[in-house]
Amino acid sequence: MMIRQYERKDQGMDRWLAMRIFVKVAETESFAKTARHMHMSAPSVTRTIAALEELIGARLFVRTTRSVKTTEAGSRYLDDCRRILSDIAEAESAAAGHYAEPSGALTITASAMFGQMYVLPIVTEYLDTYPSMRARTFFLDRPVNIVDEGMDVAIRIGHLPDSGFTAIPVGSVRRVICGSPEYLDSRGAPATPGDLKNHRIVASNSAWSSPEWRFAEGQRVVIDAALQCNTNEAAIETAKAGRGLTRVLLYQIGPALLEGTLQIVLSEFEEPPLPIHVLYPEGRQAPAKVRAFVDLAVSRLRENPLFN
């Protein structure tokens, strides 16, 4: 009998079934509803969860007379269980010769501004296409270890180190210097990189900024910024207000260029553009949820004229 399987801490426990029961309790917030859905008795469900908590060494649920809620440990375990069950389901479908439907949870990372402007719309389109999927985004301006931090897909700007991951090129992005029409009318546009010393510079402390700005053919200019901003958004808004020139990635000012609130200068001196890749660890063994998102992301990013 199943109940007897859980009377010992680890011997004979059907971990796959226990995970399914745990996920269903978390989703229904009810032991009784889970028992009815899985054609079990309520005491069996209760014993299963108790045995799982004993095995893990942490409480998974907070139980009250009216509801059952996951603890912090339970919420983390829930994400892992959904991923594992999704992988099992896909492995079974693959063995049967079927292409599995994306399911479970997908975690995507990108730099903060790029993620908000261009990756988030892809994520929402993906969720519209696969309503049973869940997604989490980590848009951060710092290096993210894909494996250690549990990322399924990363969109990276810049040259990639050797990693063994699958990296699909989707375009490139220029690093540009820009200012408002009002600023350029009053101060004049720089004709060469050396002219920047005669201009007010607004710099950001992003991963792409440096006190030394590099240009084509090895030219370098050390920048004495009048204003240092801790975000690209702040530097861009300051430049739009006519308070100086700033250097950013082209995609970051795409809307401002269309509106005419910013103009690019010194374009003929720009360095080669930075490559953009969609990166994921599993290669051909990637689950359906990853393959489906990667296919969509590659298509949408390659369609964007800012990157091509």
C-alpha positions in Angstrom: 0.0 0.0 0.0 1.2 3.5 -0.7 0.7 4.7 2.9 3.2 2.1 4.1 5.8 3.3 1.6 6.0 6.6 3.5 6.4 5.2 7.0 10.1 5.0 6.5 12.1 8.1 5.9 13.6 7.2 2.5 13.3 3.6 1.8 10.8 2.9 -0.9 9.4 6.4 -1.2 7.9 7.1 -4.6 9.6 10.5 -4.9 7.9 11.2 -8.3 4.5 10.6 -6.9 5.3 12.6 -3.8 6.3 15.6 -5.9 3.1 15.4 -7.9 1.1 15.3 -4.6 3.1 18.2 -3.2 2.6 20.3 -6.4 -1.2 19.6 -6.4 -1.5 20.6 -2.7 0.4 23.8 -3.4 -1.9 24.6 -6.4 -5.2 23.8 -4.7 -4.2 24.9 -1.2 -6.1 22.0 0.1 -5.3 18.4 1.2 -8.9 17.4 0.6 -9.1 18.8 -3.0 -5.8 17.1 -3.8 -7.1 13.8 -2.5 -10.2 14.0 -4.7 -8.2 15.0 -7.7 -5.7 12.2 -7.4 -8.2 9.6 -6.2 -6.6 9.2 -2.9 -7.7 9.4 0.7 -7.0 12.6 2.6 -5.0 10.8 5.3 -2.7 9.4 2.5 -2.1 12.9 1.2 -1.3 14.1 4.7 1.1 11.3 5.3 2.8 11.8 2.0 3.5 15.5 2.7 4.6 14.7 6.3 7.1 12.1 5.0 8.4 14.5 2.3 8.9 17.2 5.0 10.8 14.7 7.2 13.0 13.6 4.3 13.8 17.2 3.2 14.2 18.4 6.8 12.0 21.5 6.3 8.4 22.5 6.6 6.8 22.9 3.2 3.4 24.2 4.2 1.8 26.4 6.8 -1.5 24.8 7.7 -4.5 26.6 9.2 -8.1 25.6 9.6 -9.0 27.5 6.4 -6.0 27.2 4.1 -2.7 25.6 3.2 0.1 27.9 2.1 3.7 27.1 1.0 6.5 28.2 3.3 9.5 30.0 1.8 11.3 26.7 1.6 8.1 25.2 0.1 7.9 27.9 -2.6 11.5 27.2 -3.7 10.9 23.5 -3.7 7.7 24.0 -5.7 9.6 25.6 -8.5 12.1 22.8 -8.5 9.4 20.1 -8.5 7.6 21.7 -11.4 10.8 21.8 -13.4 11.6 18.2 -12.6 8.1 16.9 -13.4 8.2 18.9 -16.6 11.5 17.3 -17.6 10.2 13.8 -16.7 7.1 14.4 -18.8 9.2 15.6 -21.8 11.5 12.6 -21.5 8.6 10.3 -21.6 7.2 12.1 -24.6 10.5 12.0 -26.4 10.9 8.3 -25.7 7.4 7.8 -27.3 8.5 9.8 -30.3 6.4 12.9 -29.5 7.4 16.6 -29.3 6.5 17.7 -25.9 4.4 20.8 -25.3 6.3 23.5 -23.3 5.3 23.2 -19.6 6.6 24.2 -16.2 8.6 27.4 -15.4 11.1 29.3 -17.5 13.7 31.7 -16.1 15.3 34.3 -18.4 18.0 36.8 -17.7 19.2 39.9 -19.6 20.7 43.3 -18.7 18.2 45.6 -17.0 17.3 48.1 -19.7 17.6 45.7 -22.6 15.4 43.2 -20.7 12.7 45.7 -19.9 12.5 47.2 -23.4 13.0 44.2 -25.7 13.0 40.9 -23.8 9.9 41.4 -21.7 7.6 41.8 -24.7 9.0 38.4 -26.0 8.3 36.8 -22.6 4.7 38.0 -22.5 4.1 36.8 -26.1 5.5 33.5 -25.1 3.1 33.2 -22.2 0.2 34.2 -24.4 1.2 31.3 -26.8 1.7 28.8 -24.0 -0.8 29.7 -21.2 0.2 26.8 -18.9 3.8 28.1 -18.7 5.2 30.3 -16.0 8.1 32.7 -16.4 10.5 34.6 -14.2 12.8 37.4 -15.4 16.1 38.5 -13.9 17.0 41.8 -15.6 20.3 42.8 -13.9 23.3 44.9 -14.9 25.8 42.4 -13.5 27.2 39.1 -14.7 24.8 36.2 -14.0 26.1 32.7 -13.7 23.5 30.8 -15.8 24.0 27.4 -14.1 24.6 28.4 -10.5 21.7 30.9 -10.5 19.3 28.6 -12.3 18.8 30.5 -15.5 17.2 28.7 -18.5 18.0 31.3 -21.1 20.2 34.4 -21.2 20.4 37.2 -23.7 23.9 38.6 -23.7 25.4 41.7 -25.3 29.1 41.7 -25.9 31.8 39.1 -26.8 31.3 35.8 -25.1 33.9 33.7 -23.3 34.2 30.0 -24.2 31.5 28.2 -22.1 30.3 25.2 -23.9 26.8 26.7 -24.0 24.7 27.1 -27.2 24.9 30.7 -28.4 22.8 31.9 -31.2 23.7 35.3 -32.8 20.7 37.6 -33.3 22.3 40.8 -34.2 24.6 43.5 -32.9 24.3 46.9 -31.3 26.3 50.1 -31.7 27.8 52.2 -28.9 26.9 55.8 -29.7 27.4 59.3 -28.4 24.3 61.5 -28.4 22.9 64.8 -27.3 19.7 66.8 -27.7 19.1 69.1 -30.7 19.0 72.1 -28.3 22.4 71.2 -26.8 24.0 70.7 -30.2 22.5 74.0 -31.5 24.0 75.9 -28.6 27.4 74.1 -28.3 27.9 72.7 -31.7 28.5 69.1 -32.6 32.0 67.6 -32.0 33.8 66.9 -35.3 36.4 64.5 -33.9 36.7 62.5 -30.6 39.2 65.0 -29.4 36.6 67.7 -29.5 34.8 66.0 -26.6 37.1 67.8 -24.1 35.2 71.0 -25.0 31.8 69.5 -24.2 29.9 68.8 -21.0 29.8 65.0 -20.6 27.2 63.0 -18.7 28.4 59.5 -18.0 26.7 56.4 -16.5 28.3 53.8 -14.2 26.9 50.9 -16.3 28.9 47.9 -17.5 29.4 49.7 -20.9 30.8 53.0 -19.5 34.5 53.8 -18.8 36.5 56.9 -18.1 38.3 56.1 -21.3 36.1 56.2 -24.4 37.5 54.2 -27.3 36.9 54.8 -31.0 37.8 53.4 -34.3 41.4 53.0 -35.4 42.6 52.8 -31.8 41.6 56.4 -30.8 41.0 56.9 -27.1 39.8 59.9 -25.2 39.9 60.2 -21.4 36.6 61.6 -20.3 36.2 64.1 -17.4 32.4 63.8 -16.8 30.6 66.7 -15.4 27.9 64.3 -14.1 28.2 60.6 -13.2 24.8 58.8 -13.1 24.3 55.4 -11.6 21.8 54.3 -14.3 21.7 54.6 -18.1 18.1 56.0 -17.8 19.3 59.0 -15.7 22.2 59.8 -18.2 19.8 59.6 -21.1 17.2 61.8 -19.5 19.9 64.4 -18.6 21.1 64.4 -22.3 17.5 64.8 -23.5 17.2 67.8 -21.2 20.0 69.5 -23.1 22.5 69.1 -20.3 25.3 67.4 -22.1 26.5 64.5 -24.3 26.3 60.9 -23.2 27.5 57.5 -24.5 25.1 54.6 -24.5 24.1 51.6 -26.5 21.9 52.4 -29.5 18.9 50.3 -28.4 18.7 52.4 -25.2 17.8 55.6 -27.1 15.8 54.0 -29.9 12.5 55.8 -28.9 14.3 59.1 -28.3 15.8 59.0 -31.8 12.4 58.3 -33.3 11.0 61.2 -31.3 13.8 63.5 -32.3 14.8 64.3 -28.7 18.3 62.9 -29.2 20.8 62.9 -32.1 23.9 60.8 -32.7 27.3 62.5 -33.2 30.7 61.1 -34.2 29.1 58.1 -35.8 32.0 57.8 -38.3 34.4 57.2 -35.4 32.4 54.4 -33.7 34.0 51.1 -32.8 32.6 47.9 -34.3 29.2 47.0 -32.9 28.8 44.5 -30.0 27.3 41.1 -30.8 24.0 40.0 -29.2 23.4 36.3 -28.5 20.7 34.1 -27.1 22.5 31.7 -24.8 21.3 28.5 -23.1 23.1 25.5 -21.5 21.5 22.3 -22.8 22.0 22.5 -26.6 20.0 19.8 -28.4 18.9 18.3 -25.1 17.1 21.5 -24.1 13.6 20.9 -22.9 10.7 22.0 -25.1 10.0 25.1 -23.0 13.5 26.4 -23.7 13.5 25.5 -27.4 10.2 27.3 -27.9 11.3 30.4 -26.1 14.7 30.5 -27.9 13.0 30.1 -31.3 10.7 33.0 -30.5 13.4 35.2 -29.1 15.7 34.6 -32.0 12.9 35.5 -34.5 11.8 38.6 -32.7 15.3 40.0 -32.0 16.5 39.4 -35.6 13.4 41.3 -36.9 14.3 44.4 -34.9 16.1 47.0 -37.1 18.0 48.4 -34.1 20.0 45.2 -33.9 20.6 44.5 -37.6 
